[in-house]
């Protein structure tokens, strides 16, 4: 069970990082223009 929860934690953490990276990319594009 612990292993499963760790997988879920990793998944949520990964999703968060993806969102953060997307926002950073948009910010850089906006600054460039």
VOGU-3710 file (C-alpha; in Angstrom, 3 decimals, decimal comma):
1> xxxxxxxxxx> 0,000/0,000/0,000  2,837/2,354/0,847  4,331/1,729/-2,573  1,052/2,683/-4,246  0,745/5,933/-2,315  4,328/6,815/-3,206  3,446/6,343/-6,886  0,484/8,680/-6,475  2,710/11,222/-4,725  5,215/11,027/-7,567
11> xxxxxxxxxx> 2,421/11,446/-10,110  0,967/14,542/-8,422  4,473/15,962/-8,012  5,194/15,315/-11,700  1,941/16,993/-12,747  2,783/20,025/-10,610  6,208/20,312/-12,213  4,676/20,098/-15,685  2,293/22,950/-14,873  5,121/25,050/-13,448
21> xxxxxxxxxx> 7,261/24,474/-16,529  4,357/25,455/-18,787  3,789/28,710/-16,889  7,512/29,493/-17,048  7,563/28,929/-20,810  4,567/31,227/-21,283  6,209/33,896/-19,125  9,421/33,743/-21,168  7,476/33,980/-24,433  5,519/36,980/-23,152
31> xxx> 8,711/38,752/-22,083  10,359/38,016/-25,432  7,508/39,666/-27,306
//
